[in-house]
Amino acid sequence: MADSVALDTVHPHILRLLQNDALTTCRELASEVGVAPSTCLDRVARLRRSGVILGHRLQLNPAKLGRGLEALLLVQVRPHRRELIGPFVERVRALPESRALFPLTGPDDYLAHVAVADPADLQHLVSDTFTSRREVARVETRLIFQQWECGPLLPPVPGAHLSAD
């Protein structure tokens, strides 16, 4: 937690609103959280400077772009050598089908989230792009049937615990 930033009670409210709609104006934010627009502008600027807010992204519908089939690829890389890992990561990140890449612990080394047009496109991606690489020992594919967005990421509330509902 050494990298965490001290936030007061207004900051999580600002972060929630911006995560729900990054185009919310400073005037609208200020009105919602009960501070002056100049105060709100200053708080958002401090959140950016401190690295809490990393940027703004446009969310697209993959199906509308002809990439209606999404999958998670569990990739095992062998051998683990820096000179192989770096180029592998950069190659996967550069693929137009790649949505995200995560290094993992456990039997699999990477989880790649990909979006393709159809099953044949996915098979081509796995067979010709992933498993054809000499450092890729194994790829397991999991289709994504549906995705739900979750609530905004907020700092933990002291004393709060997840319920077992």
Secondary structure by P-SEA (a helix, b strand, c coil): cccbbbbcaaaaaaaaaaaacccccaaaaaaaacccaaaaaaaaaaaaaaccccbbbbbbccccccccbbbbbbbbbccccaaaaaaaaaaaaacccccbbbbbcccccbbbbbbcccaaaaaaaaaccccccccccbbbbbbbcccccccccccccccbbbbcc
